[in-house]
Amino acid sequence: MKIAIIGAGNLGLSIAKGILHSNGATTMHLTKRHIDSIKEFEKYGNVTVTSDNSKAVRESDILIFAVQPGHFEAILHEVKDLLTEKHVVISTITGFSIQKIESVIGKDAYIIRSMPNTAISVGKSMTCLCSNTAGAKRIDLAKAIFNRMGHSMEIPESQMQAATVICASGIAFWMRLIRATTQGAIQLGFDAREAQELAMHTCNGAAALLIESGNHPEEEIDRVTTPMGCTIEGLNEMEHQGLSSSLIRGIVASFEKISQIRKG
C-alpha cells in the first residue's frame, strides 16, 4: 500500500512506526512543515520525508491525516483537487466530523475517521473506526491497516468522542494505575526498577487473560480471591476508598470536557 501521513507529529509518527514495523506499506510519505526532526525516517528506504502535502497525496493511495484540528480544513482545501477515486481519506482529528470533511471534498470520497492511541507505535493500539456511506466500501481496508498495529472496532460516529476518552485518554488513565501500583510495590520493599517491571507485566497479563479467555473481569477476580484472604482484603479497601467510583467519575469528567471543546 502507498500510504501518506499528513502531519508527522507525535500521533502521526506513532502511526508511521506501527505501519513500518509491521511492514504495512510499500511506500510511505511523511509530511511536516519543518522536516529536520523526522529526516531519520528516511533510513527505512521506502519513506519519503517532505513538507509538500500535494506531492504526498499525488504519490499515495491511503491518506492518513494527523494534523492539528485548526489546520485540517485548510489542508483539505489544499489537496481536494488532487483526490481521485483511488484515494482513501483517513482522519485521526478529534471532533472533526465526517459531514465537515464531506463539505470540503464531497460525499463521494472514501472518508474514514479513526481514533487510535499512542500504543500504535508498539503494535498495541485500540483503534475505533467509522465512515461515511462511500467509505463503508473501504472500512475493511482501514481495519486491515490498524489491525496490523493492534485491534480495531467499527463504531457509529456518534460514539467517537466517547471512544476518544476510553481509548486515547485511556492510555493515560492506565499509566496512572500502573504508576500507583509501582509506588505501592516500592513501599513494600522493591526498588523502583523492579517495582515498575512487576506492575507493567502484571497489568499486561491481566489484559491478556481477558483477551484470550473472553471472560468477564469478575470471573478472573474470583480465581484469585479466597475467603478471608489478602486479595479480597485489598480489593475491599480499594473500593471503600472509591477506586471504581473515582475511575468512572474521571472517565465521565473527561467526556464532559471533550464535549465542551467540541461545542466551543
C-alpha positions in Angstrom: 0.0 0.0 0.0 1.1 3.5 -0.8 0.5 5.5 2.4 0.9 9.1 3.2 0.8 10.5 6.8 -0.1 14.2 6.6 1.1 15.7 9.8 4.0 13.8 11.3 3.7 14.9 14.9 3.5 12.6 17.9 0.5 10.7 16.8 1.4 10.7 13.1 4.9 9.3 13.9 3.4 6.7 16.2 1.2 5.5 13.3 4.2 5.6 11.0 6.3 3.5 13.3 3.5 1.0 13.7 3.0 0.6 10.0 6.7 0.4 9.2 7.4 -2.1 11.9 4.6 -4.3 10.6 5.7 -3.9 7.0 2.3 -2.5 6.2 3.4 -0.1 3.5 5.2 -0.4 0.1 5.9 3.3 0.2 5.3 6.0 2.8 5.3 9.7 2.7 5.6 11.7 5.9 4.8 15.4 5.8 5.7 18.1 8.3 6.2 21.9 7.9 9.8 21.5 9.3 11.2 18.2 8.3 14.6 18.2 10.1 13.2 16.3 13.1 11.8 13.5 11.0 14.6 13.0 8.5 15.7 9.9 10.3 12.7 8.0 9.0 14.4 8.0 5.5 16.6 5.2 6.9 13.7 2.8 6.2 14.4 3.2 2.5 10.7 3.3 1.4 10.0 6.5 3.3 9.9 10.0 1.7 10.0 12.9 4.1 8.6 16.2 2.7 6.9 19.4 3.5 4.9 19.2 0.3 1.4 17.8 1.1 0.4 17.8 -2.6 3.4 15.6 -3.5 2.5 13.1 -0.8 -1.2 13.0 -2.0 -0.3 12.5 -5.6 2.1 9.6 -4.9 -0.1 7.8 -2.3 -3.4 5.9 -2.2 -4.1 5.9 1.6 -4.0 9.3 3.2 -3.9 9.4 7.0 -4.4 12.9 8.3 -2.9 13.6 11.8 -2.6 17.4 11.8 -3.8 19.9 14.4 -7.6 20.4 14.2 -7.2 24.1 13.4 -5.1 23.2 10.3 -7.2 20.3 8.9 -9.8 22.2 6.9 -7.2 24.4 5.1 -5.1 21.3 4.2 -8.2 19.6 2.8 -8.9 22.6 0.6 -5.2 22.5 -0.4 -5.4 18.9 -1.7 -9.0 18.3 -2.6 -8.5 18.8 -6.4 -5.8 16.1 -6.3 -8.1 13.4 -4.8 -9.1 10.6 -7.2 -11.2 7.5 -6.9 -8.1 5.6 -5.7 -7.7 7.7 -2.6 -9.0 6.7 0.9 -9.1 9.6 3.4 -8.5 8.6 7.0 -8.8 11.3 9.6 -7.4 11.0 13.2 -8.6 14.5 14.1 -10.7 14.7 17.2 -14.0 16.4 16.9 -13.8 17.0 13.1 -17.0 15.3 11.8 -17.4 13.3 8.6 -20.0 15.8 7.5 -17.5 18.6 7.8 -14.9 16.6 5.8 -17.6 15.9 3.1 -18.4 19.6 2.9 -14.9 20.2 1.6 -14.0 17.1 -0.5 -17.5 15.7 -1.3 -19.7 12.8 -0.3 -18.3 10.5 -3.0 -14.9 10.5 -1.3 -14.0 7.4 0.7 -13.9 9.0 4.2 -13.0 7.2 7.4 -12.5 8.6 10.9 -10.1 6.7 13.1 -9.2 7.1 16.8 -6.0 5.2 17.6 -3.9 5.7 20.7 -0.2 6.1 21.1 0.3 2.3 21.7 0.1 2.1 17.9 3.8 2.6 17.8 4.4 -0.7 19.5 1.6 -2.6 17.7 -0.9 -2.5 20.6 -3.4 0.3 19.8 -7.1 0.1 20.3 -8.4 1.9 17.3 -12.0 2.9 16.7 -13.3 3.5 13.2 -16.3 4.9 11.5 -17.1 6.0 7.9 -19.3 7.9 5.5 -21.6 5.9 3.1 -18.9 5.8 0.4 -16.2 5.0 3.0 -18.0 1.9 4.1 -16.7 0.2 1.0 -13.1 0.7 2.3 -13.7 0.2 6.0 -12.3 -3.4 5.8 -9.1 -1.9 4.3 -8.8 0.5 7.2 -9.4 -2.3 9.6 -6.6 -4.3 7.9 -4.2 -1.4 8.3 -5.0 -0.8 12.0 -5.3 -4.5 12.9 -1.6 -4.8 12.0 -0.9 -2.4 14.8 -3.3 -3.7 17.5 -7.0 -4.1 17.5 -9.8 -2.2 15.7 -13.5 -1.8 16.2 -16.1 -0.2 13.9 -18.5 2.1 15.8 -21.1 4.7 14.9 -19.7 8.2 14.6 -21.9 9.3 17.5 -19.6 7.3 19.8 -16.3 8.6 18.6 -16.0 11.2 21.4 -16.6 8.5 24.0 -14.1 6.3 22.2 -11.5 9.1 22.4 -11.9 9.1 26.2 -11.8 5.4 26.7 -9.0 4.5 24.2 -6.9 7.6 23.6 -7.2 9.3 27.1 -7.4 5.8 28.5 -3.7 5.2 27.9 -3.0 8.0 30.4 -5.5 6.5 32.9 -3.9 3.1 32.7 -0.4 4.6 33.0 -1.5 6.3 36.2 -2.8 3.0 37.6 0.5 1.3 36.7 2.4 4.1 38.4 0.3 3.8 41.5 1.0 0.0 41.6 4.6 0.8 41.2 4.6 3.1 44.1 2.8 0.5 46.2 5.5 -2.0 45.3 8.2 0.4 46.3 6.6 0.8 49.7 6.6 -2.9 50.1 10.4 -3.1 49.6 11.1 -3.4 45.9 13.4 -0.9 44.2 11.9 1.4 41.6 13.0 -0.6 38.5 11.8 -3.9 39.9 8.5 -2.3 41.1 7.7 -0.9 37.6 8.6 -4.2 36.0 6.3 -6.1 38.3 3.4 -3.6 37.7 3.8 -3.5 33.9 3.9 -7.2 33.3 1.1 -7.9 35.8 -1.1 -5.4 34.0 -0.2 -6.9 30.7 -1.0 -10.3 32.0 -4.4 -9.2 33.3 -5.4 -7.8 29.9 -4.1 -10.9 28.1 -6.2 -13.2 30.3 -9.4 -11.4 29.4 -8.5 -11.1 25.7 -7.6 -14.8 25.4 -10.3 -16.2 27.6 -13.2 -13.9 26.8 -14.1 -14.0 30.5 -15.7 -11.2 32.5 -13.2 -9.5 34.8 -15.1 -10.8 37.9 -14.5 -14.3 36.7 -10.8 -13.8 36.8 -11.0 -12.0 40.1 -12.9 -14.9 41.6 -9.9 -17.2 40.6 -7.5 -15.3 42.9 -9.8 -14.3 45.8 -10.1 -16.8 48.7 -12.3 -16.4 51.8 -10.7 -14.1 54.4 -7.6 -13.8 52.1 -5.3 -10.9 51.3 -6.7 -10.3 47.8 -10.3 -9.6 48.9 -9.0 -7.6 51.8 -7.1 -5.3 49.4 -9.9 -5.1 46.9 -12.5 -4.2 49.5 -10.2 -1.5 50.9 -9.7 0.0 47.4 -13.5 0.0 46.9 -14.0 1.6 50.3 -11.6 4.4 49.2 -13.6 4.8 45.9 -11.4 3.1 43.3 -14.2 2.2 40.8 -16.2 5.3 41.6 -13.2 7.5 41.0 -12.3 5.8 37.7 -15.9 6.2 36.4 -16.1 9.8 37.5 -12.8 10.6 35.9 -14.0 9.0 32.6 -17.2 10.9 32.7 -15.4 14.2 33.5 -13.1 13.6 30.6 -16.1 13.0 28.3 -17.8 16.2 29.5 -14.6 18.2 28.8 -14.3 16.9 25.2 -18.0 17.6 24.7 -17.4 21.2 25.8 -14.4 21.5 23.5 -16.5 20.4 20.5 -19.2 22.9 21.3 -16.6 25.7 21.6 
